[in-house]
Amino acid sequence: MIAAIVVAAGGSRRMGFDKLFADLDGQPVLGRSLAAFRTHPEIGQVIVVTSPENLGRVNDLGLAHRVVLGGAFRHLSVQAGLDAVASGTEIVAVHDGARPLITASAISACIAEARAHSAAACARRITETVKRADDDGRVIGAVDREGLWAMETPQCFALDLLRRAYQRILDQNQIVTDEVSAVEALGEPVYLVENRFPNLKITFPPDLGVAHALLRGHP
């Protein structure tokens, strides 16, 4: 069985309002993210990790098999999700609830890569020119973009591997911002799956307008 852990416990501080329940073409952002996994034929369990403030609203969406409370940091929230995974699960997909444009084909590709290599993540190639700047915003150098990727979600892993990775993070009191970083710390390889369709994370108010436009243009 494959389980999906959808992380939705953040405070939307940069957004100024709760982005997870912002309207996106008639559905809340989180609802769109959850529906992609709940309707996917390979996903047998959908777990949402949320905040106490949003517990009732997440339950009202009716798109999760289990809803659990998250922690103060992302890795603590993911660990709470791992604790709720059903027995018999072989692969777990971790997804940001604020990425509502994820497609079924991208989920399938990430799962397939995880089956083959135990660790995989959706990502996109960095095509823009990249510069390094100081604290004043003054350019101080260029960054070679060759081989650079921007990480996305879902990130899919053999359940035992991800549990071992997070146990190490917890034991050493470390903080990681994604699952790839936790697995990398074990010295295990992670394979990237190029996502061909925009999979932006809703972070700032203008992102909602971009997401609206992308949805309307998607076949």
PyRosetta script that sets phi, psi and omega in degrees:
from pyrosetta import init, pose_from_sequence

init()
pose = pose_from_sequence("MIAAIVVAAGGSRRMGFDKLFADLDGQPVLGRSLAAFRTHPEIGQVIVVTSPENLGRVNDLGLAHRVVLGGAFRHLSVQAGLDAVASGTEIVAVHDGARPLITASAISACIAEARAHSAAACARRITETVKRADDDGRVIGAVDREGLWAMETPQCFALDLLRRAYQRILDQNQIVTDEVSAVEALGEPVYLVENRFPNLKITFPPDLGVAHALLRGHP")
pose.set_psi(1, 151.3)
pose.set_omega(1, 177.3)
pose.set_phi(2, -116.0)
pose.set_psi(2, 131.5)
pose.set_omega(2, 178.0)
pose.set_phi(3, -112.6)
pose.set_psi(3, 146.8)
pose.set_omega(3, 174.8)
pose.set_phi(4, -113.8)
pose.set_psi(4, 129.5)
pose.set_omega(4, 173.7)
pose.set_phi(5, -107.9)
pose.set_psi(5, 115.1)
pose.set_omega(5, -179.8)
pose.set_phi(6, -103.5)
pose.set_psi(6, 115.7)
pose.set_omega(6, -175.6)
pose.set_phi(7, -87.1)
pose.set_psi(7, 120.3)
pose.set_omega(7, -176.7)
pose.set_phi(8, -145.0)
pose.set_psi(8, 47.7)
pose.set_omega(8, -175.3)
pose.set_phi(9, -112.7)
pose.set_psi(9, 5.8)
pose.set_omega(9, -177.9)
pose.set_phi(10, -73.5)
pose.set_psi(10, 167.6)
pose.set_omega(10, -176.5)
pose.set_phi(11, -98.9)
pose.set_psi(11, 0.6)
pose.set_omega(11, 179.5)
pose.set_phi(12, 53.8)
pose.set_psi(12, 39.2)
pose.set_omega(12, -175.2)
pose.set_phi(13, -63.6)
pose.set_psi(13, -39.4)
pose.set_omega(13, -178.1)
pose.set_phi(14, -76.0)
pose.set_psi(14, -17.9)
pose.set_omega(14, -178.1)
pose.set_phi(15, -82.8)
pose.set_psi(15, -35.7)
pose.set_omega(15, -177.4)
pose.set_phi(16, 91.6)
pose.set_psi(16, -12.6)
pose.set_omega(16, 174.9)
pose.set_phi(17, -153.3)
pose.set_psi(17, 170.1)
pose.set_omega(17, -174.5)
pose.set_phi(18, -72.4)
pose.set_psi(18, 100.3)
pose.set_omega(18, -176.1)
pose.set_phi(19, -66.4)
pose.set_psi(19, -27.0)
pose.set_omega(19, -176.1)
pose.set_phi(20, -65.7)
pose.set_psi(20, -25.4)
pose.set_omega(20, -179.7)
pose.set_phi(21, -113.2)
pose.set_psi(21, 14.9)
pose.set_omega(21, 173.0)
pose.set_phi(22, -69.0)
pose.set_psi(22, 145.7)
pose.set_omega(22, -178.6)
pose.set_phi(23, -73.4)
pose.set_psi(23, 132.4)
pose.set_omega(23, 176.4)
pose.set_phi(24, -132.5)
pose.set_psi(24, 94.2)
pose.set_omega(24, -176.9)
pose.set_phi(25, 52.7)
pose.set_psi(25, 47.6)
pose.set_omega(25, 173.6)
pose.set_phi(26, 91.4)
pose.set_psi(26, -3.3)
pose.set_omega(26, 177.2)
pose.set_phi(27, -132.0)
pose.set_psi(27, 149.7)
pose.set_omega(27, 174.4)
pose.set_phi(28, -67.9)
pose.set_psi(28, 152.2)
pose.set_omega(28, 179.6)
pose.set_phi(29, -51.5)
pose.set_psi(29, -49.4)
pose.set_omega(29, -178.9)
pose.set_phi(30, -63.9)
pose.set_psi(30, -37.0)
pose.set_omega(30, 179.2)
pose.set_phi(31, -60.1)
pose.set_psi(31, -40.9)
pose.set_omega(31, 178.3)
pose.set_phi(32, -65.8)
pose.set_psi(32, -41.3)
pose.set_omega(32, 178.9)
pose.set_phi(33, -62.4)
pose.set_psi(33, -45.9)
pose.set_omega(33, -178.2)
pose.set_phi(34, -66.2)
pose.set_psi(34, -40.4)
pose.set_omega(34, -177.0)
pose.set_phi(35, -61.5)
pose.set_psi(35, -34.5)
pose.set_omega(35, -179.9)
pose.set_phi(36, -61.1)
pose.set_psi(36, -34.6)
pose.set_omega(36, -179.3)
pose.set_phi(37, -89.5)
pose.set_psi(37, -37.8)
pose.set_omega(37, -178.4)
pose.set_phi(38, -64.2)
pose.set_psi(38, -32.2)
pose.set_omega(38, -178.3)
pose.set_phi(39, -94.2)
pose.set_psi(39, -2.9)
pose.set_omega(39, -178.2)
pose.set_phi(40, -74.8)
pose.set_psi(40, 131.0)
pose.set_omega(40, -173.6)
pose.set_phi(41, -66.3)
pose.set_psi(41, -18.4)
pose.set_omega(41, -178.8)
pose.set_phi(42, -94.1)
pose.set_psi(42, -11.3)
pose.set_omega(42, -176.4)
pose.set_phi(43, -91.4)
pose.set_psi(43, 121.7)
pose.set_omega(43, -179.1)
pose.set_phi(44, -99.8)
pose.set_psi(44, -17.4)
pose.set_omega(44, -179.4)
pose.set_phi(45, -146.5)
pose.set_psi(45, 132.8)
pose.set_omega(45, 175.6)
pose.set_phi(46, -116.8)
pose.set_psi(46, 121.2)
pose.set_omega(46, 179.8)
pose.set_phi(47, -114.9)
pose.set_psi(47, 128.6)
pose.set_omega(47, 175.9)
pose.set_phi(48, -107.8)
pose.set_psi(48, 130.9)
pose.set_omega(48, 174.7)
pose.set_phi(49, -106.0)
pose.set_psi(49, 118.2)
pose.set_omega(49, -173.0)
pose.set_phi(50, -134.8)
pose.set_psi(50, -177.7)
pose.set_omega(50, 179.6)
pose.set_phi(51, -93.8)
pose.set_psi(51, 159.9)
pose.set_omega(51, 176.4)
pose.set_phi(52, -57.5)
pose.set_psi(52, -35.0)
pose.set_omega(52, -178.2)
pose.set_phi(53, -65.5)
pose.set_psi(53, -31.0)
pose.set_omega(53, -175.5)
pose.set_phi(54, -103.7)
pose.set_psi(54, 5.3)
pose.set_omega(54, -175.8)
pose.set_phi(55, -56.4)
pose.set_psi(55, -47.0)
pose.set_omega(55, -178.4)
pose.set_phi(56, -65.5)
pose.set_psi(56, -42.5)
pose.set_omega(56, -178.1)
pose.set_phi(57, -68.0)
pose.set_psi(57, -36.2)
pose.set_omega(57, 177.8)
pose.set_phi(58, -66.5)
pose.set_psi(58, -42.8)
pose.set_omega(58, 177.0)
pose.set_phi(59, -61.1)
pose.set_psi(59, -37.6)
pose.set_omega(59, -179.1)
pose.set_phi(60, -65.9)
pose.set_psi(60, -24.1)
pose.set_omega(60, 178.0)
pose.set_phi(61, -64.9)
pose.set_psi(61, -29.8)
pose.set_omega(61, 177.2)
pose.set_phi(62, 66.5)
pose.set_psi(62, 26.1)
pose.set_omega(62, -176.2)
pose.set_phi(63, -112.0)
pose.set_psi(63, 3.6)
pose.set_omega(63, -178.5)
pose.set_phi(64, -118.1)
pose.set_psi(64, 147.6)
pose.set_omega(64, 173.3)
pose.set_phi(65, -79.9)
pose.set_psi(65, -33.4)
pose.set_omega(65, 176.6)
pose.set_phi(66, -141.4)
pose.set_psi(66, 145.0)
pose.set_omega(66, 175.4)
pose.set_phi(67, -125.3)
pose.set_psi(67, 124.8)
pose.set_omega(67, -178.4)
pose.set_phi(68, -128.4)
pose.set_psi(68, 161.7)
pose.set_omega(68, -179.5)
pose.set_phi(69, -88.0)
pose.set_psi(69, 140.5)
pose.set_omega(69, -179.5)
pose.set_phi(70, -91.5)
pose.set_psi(70, -175.1)
pose.set_omega(70, -179.4)
pose.set_phi(71, -111.1)
pose.set_psi(71, -171.0)
pose.set_omega(71, -177.4)
pose.set_phi(72, -73.5)
pose.set_psi(72, -23.5)
pose.set_omega(72, 179.5)
pose.set_phi(73, -124.8)
pose.set_psi(73, 158.9)
pose.set_omega(73, -176.5)
pose.set_phi(74, -57.2)
pose.set_psi(74, -44.8)
pose.set_omega(74, -175.8)
pose.set_phi(75, -63.9)
pose.set_psi(75, -29.1)
pose.set_omega(75, 176.5)
pose.set_phi(76, -72.5)
pose.set_psi(76, -34.7)
pose.set_omega(76, 176.9)
pose.set_phi(77, -67.3)
pose.set_psi(77, -43.4)
pose.set_omega(77, 178.9)
pose.set_phi(78, -63.9)
pose.set_psi(78, -39.6)
pose.set_omega(78, 177.2)
pose.set_phi(79, -60.8)
pose.set_psi(79, -39.2)
pose.set_omega(79, 176.6)
pose.set_phi(80, -62.2)
pose.set_psi(80, -38.2)
pose.set_omega(80, 176.5)
pose.set_phi(81, -66.4)
pose.set_psi(81, -41.8)
pose.set_omega(81, 178.3)
pose.set_phi(82, -61.1)
pose.set_psi(82, -36.0)
pose.set_omega(82, 179.3)
pose.set_phi(83, -65.8)
pose.set_psi(83, -20.6)
pose.set_omega(83, -176.9)
pose.set_phi(84, -98.6)
pose.set_psi(84, -1.5)
pose.set_omega(84, -177.6)
pose.set_phi(85, -67.0)
pose.set_psi(85, 137.3)
pose.set_omega(85, -177.7)
pose.set_phi(86, -69.5)
pose.set_psi(86, 149.8)
pose.set_omega(86, 176.6)
pose.set_phi(87, -63.8)
pose.set_psi(87, 147.7)
pose.set_omega(87, -178.0)
pose.set_phi(88, 91.4)
pose.set_psi(88, -5.5)
pose.set_omega(88, 178.9)
pose.set_phi(89, -71.7)
pose.set_psi(89, 135.7)
pose.set_omega(89, 179.9)
pose.set_phi(90, -107.2)
pose.set_psi(90, -37.1)
pose.set_omega(90, -178.5)
pose.set_phi(91, -127.6)
pose.set_psi(91, 141.1)
pose.set_omega(91, 176.8)
pose.set_phi(92, -124.6)
pose.set_psi(92, 136.1)
pose.set_omega(92, 177.8)
pose.set_phi(93, -111.0)
pose.set_psi(93, 123.4)
pose.set_omega(93, 179.8)
pose.set_phi(94, -105.3)
pose.set_psi(94, 128.3)
pose.set_omega(94, -174.0)
pose.set_phi(95, -134.6)
pose.set_psi(95, 143.6)
pose.set_omega(95, 174.4)
pose.set_phi(96, -78.0)
pose.set_psi(96, 126.0)
pose.set_omega(96, 179.1)
pose.set_phi(97, -61.2)
pose.set_psi(97, -19.6)
pose.set_omega(97, -178.7)
pose.set_phi(98, -90.9)
pose.set_psi(98, 15.3)
pose.set_omega(98, 173.6)
pose.set_phi(99, -112.7)
pose.set_psi(99, 80.8)
pose.set_omega(99, -171.8)
pose.set_phi(100, -82.9)
pose.set_psi(100, -3.0)
pose.set_omega(100, -176.1)
pose.set_phi(101, -98.9)
pose.set_psi(101, 9.8)
pose.set_omega(101, -179.9)
pose.set_phi(102, -62.2)
pose.set_psi(102, 139.3)
pose.set_omega(102, -176.8)
pose.set_phi(103, -105.6)
pose.set_psi(103, 158.5)
pose.set_omega(103, 178.1)
pose.set_phi(104, -61.8)
pose.set_psi(104, -37.1)
pose.set_omega(104, -178.9)
pose.set_phi(105, -66.5)
pose.set_psi(105, -37.3)
pose.set_omega(105, 177.8)
pose.set_phi(106, -67.8)
pose.set_psi(106, -40.9)
pose.set_omega(106, 176.6)
pose.set_phi(107, -60.6)
pose.set_psi(107, -46.3)
pose.set_omega(107, -179.3)
pose.set_phi(108, -61.3)
pose.set_psi(108, -42.4)
pose.set_omega(108, -179.2)
pose.set_phi(109, -64.8)
pose.set_psi(109, -39.2)
pose.set_omega(109, 179.9)
pose.set_phi(110, -68.4)
pose.set_psi(110, -40.8)
pose.set_omega(110, 177.8)
pose.set_phi(111, -62.4)
pose.set_psi(111, -44.4)
pose.set_omega(111, -179.3)
pose.set_phi(112, -60.8)
pose.set_psi(112, -41.2)
pose.set_omega(112, 179.1)
pose.set_phi(113, -67.7)
pose.set_psi(113, -36.1)
pose.set_omega(113, 177.4)
pose.set_phi(114, -67.5)
pose.set_psi(114, -36.1)
pose.set_omega(114, 175.7)
pose.set_phi(115, -62.2)
pose.set_psi(115, -37.6)
pose.set_omega(115, -177.1)
pose.set_phi(116, -78.8)
pose.set_psi(116, -34.6)
pose.set_omega(116, -171.0)
pose.set_phi(117, -127.9)
pose.set_psi(117, 1.0)
pose.set_omega(117, 178.4)
pose.set_phi(118, 76.3)
pose.set_psi(118, -17.2)
pose.set_omega(118, -178.1)
pose.set_phi(119, -150.7)
pose.set_psi(119, 122.7)
pose.set_omega(119, -178.3)
pose.set_phi(120, -150.1)
pose.set_psi(120, 156.8)
pose.set_omega(120, 179.6)
pose.set_phi(121, -149.6)
pose.set_psi(121, 140.3)
pose.set_omega(121, 171.0)
pose.set_phi(122, -69.0)
pose.set_psi(122, 143.4)
pose.set_omega(122, -179.2)
pose.set_phi(123, -159.0)
pose.set_psi(123, 167.4)
pose.set_omega(123, 174.4)
pose.set_phi(124, -131.3)
pose.set_psi(124, 145.4)
pose.set_omega(124, 177.6)
pose.set_phi(125, -67.6)
pose.set_psi(125, 142.1)
pose.set_omega(125, 175.2)
pose.set_phi(126, -86.4)
pose.set_psi(126, 116.0)
pose.set_omega(126, -176.7)
pose.set_phi(127, -106.5)
pose.set_psi(127, -14.4)
pose.set_omega(127, -179.1)
pose.set_phi(128, -79.0)
pose.set_psi(128, 157.3)
pose.set_omega(128, 169.5)
pose.set_phi(129, -66.6)
pose.set_psi(129, 134.8)
pose.set_omega(129, -175.8)
pose.set_phi(130, -116.0)
pose.set_psi(130, 130.6)
pose.set_omega(130, 178.7)
pose.set_phi(131, -122.0)
pose.set_psi(131, 154.4)
pose.set_omega(131, 172.5)
pose.set_phi(132, -105.7)
pose.set_psi(132, 138.0)
pose.set_omega(132, -178.0)
pose.set_phi(133, -130.2)
pose.set_psi(133, 160.7)
pose.set_omega(133, 176.8)
pose.set_phi(134, -86.7)
pose.set_psi(134, -174.8)
pose.set_omega(134, -176.7)
pose.set_phi(135, -64.7)
pose.set_psi(135, -20.0)
pose.set_omega(135, 179.4)
pose.set_phi(136, -91.6)
pose.set_psi(136, 2.6)
pose.set_omega(136, -179.3)
pose.set_phi(137, 82.4)
pose.set_psi(137, 12.2)
pose.set_omega(137, 179.6)
pose.set_phi(138, -86.3)
pose.set_psi(138, 129.1)
pose.set_omega(138, -179.4)
pose.set_phi(139, -64.8)
pose.set_psi(139, 130.5)
pose.set_omega(139, -179.6)
pose.set_phi(140, -122.1)
pose.set_psi(140, -1.9)
pose.set_omega(140, 177.9)
pose.set_phi(141, 170.4)
pose.set_psi(141, 167.9)
pose.set_omega(141, 178.8)
pose.set_phi(142, -102.9)
pose.set_psi(142, 154.7)
pose.set_omega(142, 176.6)
pose.set_phi(143, -117.6)
pose.set_psi(143, 126.2)
pose.set_omega(143, 178.5)
pose.set_phi(144, -67.2)
pose.set_psi(144, 119.4)
pose.set_omega(144, -176.0)
pose.set_phi(145, -83.9)
pose.set_psi(145, -5.4)
pose.set_omega(145, 179.5)
pose.set_phi(146, -60.1)
pose.set_psi(146, 123.5)
pose.set_omega(146, 179.7)
pose.set_phi(147, 80.9)
pose.set_psi(147, 5.1)
pose.set_omega(147, -179.9)
pose.set_phi(148, -90.4)
pose.set_psi(148, 136.8)
pose.set_omega(148, 179.1)
pose.set_phi(149, -131.7)
pose.set_psi(149, 144.8)
pose.set_omega(149, 171.8)
pose.set_phi(150, -94.5)
pose.set_psi(150, 126.2)
pose.set_omega(150, -176.4)
pose.set_phi(151, -77.0)
pose.set_psi(151, 142.2)
pose.set_omega(151, 176.8)
pose.set_phi(152, -128.5)
pose.set_psi(152, -169.7)
pose.set_omega(152, 171.7)
pose.set_phi(153, -134.9)
pose.set_psi(153, 156.9)
pose.set_omega(153, 13.1)
pose.set_phi(154, -75.0)
pose.set_psi(154, 158.4)
pose.set_omega(154, 169.1)
pose.set_phi(155, -119.1)
pose.set_psi(155, 123.2)
pose.set_omega(155, -168.2)
pose.set_phi(156, -116.4)
pose.set_psi(156, 137.6)
pose.set_omega(156, -175.0)
pose.set_phi(157, -145.8)
pose.set_psi(157, 155.0)
pose.set_omega(157, 164.7)
pose.set_phi(158, -60.8)
pose.set_psi(158, 132.2)
pose.set_omega(158, -172.6)
pose.set_phi(159, -56.9)
pose.set_psi(159, -44.3)
pose.set_omega(159, -178.8)
pose.set_phi(160, -61.2)
pose.set_psi(160, -39.3)
pose.set_omega(160, 179.4)
pose.set_phi(161, -63.6)
pose.set_psi(161, -46.7)
pose.set_omega(161, -178.2)
pose.set_phi(162, -67.0)
pose.set_psi(162, -36.4)
pose.set_omega(162, 177.2)
pose.set_phi(163, -63.7)
pose.set_psi(163, -42.2)
pose.set_omega(163, 177.8)
pose.set_phi(164, -63.7)
pose.set_psi(164, -40.5)
pose.set_omega(164, -179.2)
pose.set_phi(165, -63.3)
pose.set_psi(165, -44.3)
pose.set_omega(165, -178.5)
pose.set_phi(166, -74.3)
pose.set_psi(166, -30.0)
pose.set_omega(166, 175.7)
pose.set_phi(167, -63.7)
pose.set_psi(167, -38.1)
pose.set_omega(167, 177.2)
pose.set_phi(168, -65.1)
pose.set_psi(168, -43.1)
pose.set_omega(168, 178.9)
pose.set_phi(169, -60.3)
pose.set_psi(169, -44.5)
pose.set_omega(169, -179.9)
pose.set_phi(170, -66.7)
pose.set_psi(170, -42.3)
pose.set_omega(170, -179.1)
pose.set_phi(171, -62.7)
pose.set_psi(171, -34.7)
pose.set_omega(171, -177.6)
pose.set_phi(172, -97.1)
pose.set_psi(172, 5.5)
pose.set_omega(172, 176.7)
pose.set_phi(173, 54.5)
pose.set_psi(173, 45.8)
pose.set_omega(173, 178.6)
pose.set_phi(174, -99.2)
pose.set_psi(174, 166.3)
pose.set_omega(174, 176.6)
pose.set_phi(175, -123.6)
pose.set_psi(175, 128.8)
pose.set_omega(175, 175.4)
pose.set_phi(176, -126.6)
pose.set_psi(176, 152.8)
pose.set_omega(176, -177.0)
pose.set_phi(177, -102.2)
pose.set_psi(177, -7.1)
pose.set_omega(177, 172.8)
pose.set_phi(178, -155.7)
pose.set_psi(178, 171.0)
pose.set_omega(178, -174.9)
pose.set_phi(179, -74.4)
pose.set_psi(179, -30.6)
pose.set_omega(179, 177.3)
pose.set_phi(180, -58.0)
pose.set_psi(180, -41.6)
pose.set_omega(180, 179.9)
pose.set_phi(181, -62.9)
pose.set_psi(181, -39.1)
pose.set_omega(181, 179.6)
pose.set_phi(182, -66.0)
pose.set_psi(182, -42.5)
pose.set_omega(182, -179.3)
pose.set_phi(183, -71.7)
pose.set_psi(183, -37.4)
pose.set_omega(183, 176.1)
pose.set_phi(184, -58.1)
pose.set_psi(184, -38.0)
pose.set_omega(184, -178.6)
pose.set_phi(185, -63.3)
pose.set_psi(185, -21.3)
pose.set_omega(185, 175.1)
pose.set_phi(186, -81.6)
pose.set_psi(186, -10.6)
pose.set_omega(186, -176.3)
pose.set_phi(187, 84.9)
pose.set_psi(187, 15.3)
pose.set_omega(187, -178.9)
pose.set_phi(188, -94.6)
pose.set_psi(188, 143.1)
pose.set_omega(188, 180.0)
pose.set_phi(189, -74.8)
pose.set_psi(189, 147.5)
pose.set_omega(189, 175.6)
pose.set_phi(190, -126.5)
pose.set_psi(190, 135.3)
pose.set_omega(190, -177.8)
pose.set_phi(191, -105.8)
pose.set_psi(191, 140.4)
pose.set_omega(191, -177.6)
pose.set_phi(192, -96.1)
pose.set_psi(192, 143.3)
pose.set_omega(192, 176.8)
pose.set_phi(193, -116.3)
pose.set_psi(193, 115.9)
pose.set_omega(193, -177.2)
pose.set_phi(194, -72.0)
pose.set_psi(194, 124.3)
pose.set_omega(194, 178.9)
pose.set_phi(195, -92.7)
pose.set_psi(195, 117.5)
pose.set_omega(195, -174.5)
pose.set_phi(196, -81.8)
pose.set_psi(196, -20.4)
pose.set_omega(196, -179.7)
pose.set_phi(197, -106.9)
pose.set_psi(197, 140.2)
pose.set_omega(197, -178.8)
pose.set_phi(198, -52.3)
pose.set_psi(198, 134.3)
pose.set_omega(198, -174.5)
pose.set_phi(199, -132.5)
pose.set_psi(199, 46.9)
pose.set_omega(199, -171.8)
pose.set_phi(200, -64.2)
pose.set_psi(200, 152.9)
pose.set_omega(200, 175.0)
pose.set_phi(201, -96.8)
pose.set_psi(201, 124.2)
pose.set_omega(201, 178.9)
pose.set_phi(202, -69.0)
pose.set_psi(202, 113.5)
pose.set_omega(202, -176.0)
pose.set_phi(203, -126.4)
pose.set_psi(203, -42.5)
pose.set_omega(203, 179.9)
pose.set_phi(204, -119.9)
pose.set_psi(204, 155.5)
pose.set_omega(204, -177.7)
pose.set_phi(205, -48.9)
pose.set_psi(205, -43.2)
pose.set_omega(205, -179.5)
pose.set_phi(206, -60.7)
pose.set_psi(206, -21.3)
pose.set_omega(206, -180.0)
pose.set_phi(207, -62.2)
pose.set_psi(207, -30.4)
pose.set_omega(207, 178.6)
pose.set_phi(208, -64.7)
pose.set_psi(208, -40.4)
pose.set_omega(208, 177.8)
pose.set_phi(209, -63.7)
pose.set_psi(209, -40.0)
pose.set_omega(209, 177.6)
pose.set_phi(210, -63.8)
pose.set_psi(210, -43.9)
pose.set_omega(210, -179.9)
pose.set_phi(211, -63.1)
pose.set_psi(211, -41.2)
pose.set_omega(211, 176.1)
pose.set_phi(212, -56.7)
pose.set_psi(212, -48.6)
pose.set_omega(212, -177.7)
pose.set_phi(213, -64.2)
pose.set_psi(213, -39.8)
pose.set_omega(213, 179.9)
pose.set_phi(214, -67.0)
pose.set_psi(214, -39.7)
pose.set_omega(214, 178.9)
pose.set_phi(215, -62.7)
pose.set_psi(215, -42.0)
pose.set_omega(215, -178.2)
pose.set_phi(216, -69.4)
pose.set_psi(216, -25.6)
pose.set_omega(216, -179.6)
pose.set_phi(217, -94.9)
pose.set_psi(217, -2.1)
pose.set_omega(217, -176.1)
pose.set_phi(218, -86.2)
pose.set_psi(218, 131.2)
pose.set_omega(218, -177.2)
pose.set_phi(219, -67.5)
pose.dump_pdb("model.pdb")
